[in-house]
Amino acid sequence: MSGPGSPAPLDPASAESRARQIAILADPVRLRLLSVLATDPDRPWNADQLAIILEIDAPSVLGHLDNLQAVGLLVPRPGVASPQLIPSAEAWVRFGRLLAGKPAYVRVESADARVDVDALPSPIQRIADRLTYRYSAHFSRETVERYVAESYELLKARAKTTRHLPSLTSRFASDRLGALAAAQGFDLTGVPEVLFVCVQNSGRSQMAAGLLRTLAGERVHVRTAGSQPADTIDPLVVEVLNEIGVPTVAEFPKPLTDEVVQAADVVITMGCGDACPVYPGRRYMDWKIRDPLGHPIEEVRRIRDEVRSHVEALMVGLDLR
């Protein structure tokens, strides 16, 4: 039985749409063409350039572009007068990893990375036992124990108090293992996976994540991380989100780890530079948004509204409106 947030089976119209897309991509030239455009989506490609790469003539390229656009895998680039086509949200979410020329993730091997579980505090050992059972269909005990121990150490290193450390470790390790399961194809949500990354994971990324969760609901799965995470979410960020009914009570700043990037279909960075690893088959976007830290509440409200406009545009691009 499906539970809340479980993916629903395809309805007839959606199945027919995806079948048409799969049929179009069954042509190796079209698959390579979409792969080229997805690999460098910001480049203004023309038919002659694509023809050289694909080793076909330009009229054939135009025909393949028309076929890909007809099934919704390519869309016109917004704000450009001359016709330029880029991969659509459907192309990224449904086929992004298929378009990568090398593996989009590396399977985690745990045999050479065992941890001394007995050295961990007893509450953390119980977390490892519980998550080992929960993820027993996907990962070995050694893998789960390693993720729990690493999550505990990452949070402990920056914690000012250990009072909530076990509960935070449980949530952090569970989220990381869930991301690893998604990245390896064990747990397919059926919805776009979006990762927001900023420096401290206490302001902009939390705003964006909270707004997207509230506006899109179960039509999207959202994660956040920080390249240099803070101890807590900025209180003013919590306040301005509460003002518009966006909850943050269950959220906390989390370190940026590899598997959450691997799991994402869309990775959105905000001021964290090159800290985020790049994997093929994902859509990367950088939002130029000011850091709310240290600003008065009036300015934080303006930043919140700016983030909301970006989130609403993202929803349009992901067909979530």
N, C-alpha and C positions, 0 to 999 in steps of 0.2 A: 504494500500500500504506500502511495506517495505521501510524504509529509509536507509541512510548510516549506516552501522554497525549493521543493524537488522539481526537476525538469519535467515538463509535460510532454507526452508524445506529439508528434507532428500532426497537424490537421491536414486534410486533403490539399488545400491550397498551398500551404507551406511545403508539403512534400513535393508537389508538382514543381514549385519554384526551384527548390534545391535540386531536383532531378534534372531540370533544364541546365542549371549551372554546372552540375557534374558532367553532363553530356558535353557541354562546351569545353570544359577543362580536360576532357578525355583526349583532345587533340594536343599532341606534345608541343606544337608550335605555339598554340594559344597559352598553354601552361607556362612555357618559357617566357612568353611575352608578358604575362601578368607578373611573373616572378621578377623580371627586369624592372618593371614599374614599381613593384612593391619594395625591391631592394634599395631603390633610390627615388622615393616618391616626391622629393622636393626639386628634382631636376626637371627642367622644361623640355622633355623629350619631344623629338619630331619623328615623322615616319622614316625619313632617310637614316637617321641615327639608329633607330630600332631595326631597320632593314639590314644594316651592316652587322649588328650583333647577332641577329637571327639567321643571317645568310639567306634572305629571301628578298623579293623586290618590294618597293615601297607600296604599290597598289595592294599587294597581298597583306601587308601590315595594316593598312587602312581597313581592309575587309575584316581582319581578325579583331581589330579594335572595335568595329561596329558590332560584331558578334558578342564580345565581352560586355559592351555597354548595354546591349539589348536585354541581357539577363541580369543586369544590375550589379555586375562585378567591377565596372568602371563608371565613374561619374565625372562631370566637368569640374575642373579646379575652380573653386570659388574666387570671385574677384579678378579673374583674368579675362581680358577681352578676346584674345585669340583662343581658339579651341585647344585645350589641353586636358587630357584625361588622367585621372589618378585612381588607385584602388578605392572602392567603396567601403563603407563600414562592414557590409556583409562579407566582402572579400577578406578583410583583415580578420574578422571574428571567426568565420566559418573555415577559411582555407589558409590563414596566415602561416601556420607551421608547415603546411604542404608546399609553400612557395620558397622555403629556405633551401639553399644549395648544400647545406651541411646540417647535421643533427642540431635541433634547437635546444636540446638539453643533454646532459650527461647523466646516465643512470647512477644513482648513489650506491656505492659499494661500502659496506660497513665492516668487512672482515678485518681490515687493518686499522680500524679506528675504534676499538673497544674502549670503554670507559670503566673506571672503577666505581660502580654504582654504590657499593657499600660505603664509599667515602662521602657520599652525598647525604645531606640531612634527611631524616626519615620522611618528612612531608614530600620532599622531591622524589624520593624512591617510590612513594605511593603513587605520585603522578606518573612516573615512568611505567609502573605496573598497569595503571588504568589505561594509559594511552597505548601501551603494547597490545592490550586486548582490543581496544577500539580500532586500531589500524592493523590488526593481525592479518587481514586479507591482503594487505598491500606491502608491508614492510616487516623485516625481521626485528626481533627484540633488540639486537645490537644497534640497528639503525635508530629505533625509537629512543633507546637509552642515550645514544649520542646526541640526538637533537634536544632531548630534555636537559641533559647536562650542559650542553652548549648554551641553550636558552637561559638556563639558570645563571650561568657565569656572565653572560652578556648583560643581564638585568642587574645582577648583584654588583657589577663593577661600577655602576652609576647610581645605585640606590642610596639614598640618605637614611632610610630606615628599612629594616627587613620585615616589618609587620605584614605587608601585603605581598611579599616576594613569592610565596608559594602559589597564591591565586594568579598573580601576573605570569609566573612561569608556566602554569598550566595553560593559560589562554594563549600565551606567546608560542609555546611549543606546539599546541594544537593547531594554531593558525599556520605555522610553518609546515607541519606535516600535511595539513590540508592542501597547502600550496604545492608541496612536493607531489602529492597524489594527483593534483590537477595537471601539473607539468608533465608527469609521466603517463597521463591518459587513463589513470585508474578511476578518477572521480570527475566525470564530465557534468558540469552544471547546466549546460544548455543555454547559458546566458553569457554576455561579454564579461571578461575579467579585466577590471581596471585597477591599476596601481598608481597612487599618488605619492610622490616623494618630494620632501623639502629638507632643509638642513636639520631642524630640530624636531620635526614631526609634532609640533605643539601649536602650530598656527595655521598656515595656508593649506597644508595637506589635510589637516583635520577639518577645516572649513569645507574644502572641496568634497571630501569623503562623506561628511555628514549631509551636505546638501544633495549630493547625488543619491545617497541611500534614501533620503526622505522623498525626493522628487521622482525617482525611478522605481523605488521599492524592490520587489523580487525580480525585476527584469534585468538586473545587473548585479554582479558580485564585486565588492569594493575592498581593497586593502590599502594600508598606508605604511610608510616607513620614513626614517630619517637618516641622513648620512652622519649626523652628530646629534643623536636624540637627546632631548631635554629630560628632566625628571618628571615633569607633569605638563599637561596642556595649559597654555596661557589662560589665566582666569578671565581676562577680558574677551578672549575668543569664546570661551564657554558662555559668558554672559550675552554676547551679541548673537550667538546661535540660539540660545534659549529664548531670546526676544522674538524669534521667528519660528519657534516650535521645532528646532532641530536638536535632538538629544545628543549628548556626548558623554553621558555618565559611564558607559561601559568602555570608553576608549582610553588609551594611554600611549605615550610615545614609544615607538619600537625601533630597534636598530634595523638598518637595511641589510637583508640577507639575500643570498643568491637565488634561493628557490622561489621567493615571491616575485622576482623579476621573470623567472622562467615560466611561472604560471600565468602571467599577465598576457592579455591580447593587446592592451593599450597601456603604455607607461607614460605618465605625465609628471614631469619634473618642474620644480619651482625653486630656482636659486641654488641647486646643489651641485652645479658644475658637472664634472666628469665622474662623480662618485658612483653613478648608477651603471652597472655593467650592461653591455649591449648584446642582445641575442637576435639572430635572424628570425624573421617571421613575426615580429612585433611592430606595432606602430608606436613611435616615440614622438612626444610633443613636449615643448617647453613653454610654460606660461610665464610671461614677464609680469609678475605680481609682487608688490612690495611686501616685505616681512612686517607683520603687525606688531612684533615685539618692541616694547618701549613707546608705542604711540598712544595718545589719549583715545578714549573710547569712541569719540566722534570719527576719528580717522580709522579706527578698527572697523566701525560700521561701514565706512566707505569701501574698505578693502573687502569686507564680507560681501557687499553688493557687487563688487568687481568680480570676485570669485564666482558668485552666482551666475553672472552673465556668461562667464566662460563655461560653467557647468551646463547651462541651458544650451549653449552652442554645441557642446560635446554630445548632449542627448539627441540633438537634431542629427548630428553626424552618425550616431550609433542607432538611429531610428528608434529612439526610446520615448519620443513625444506622442 
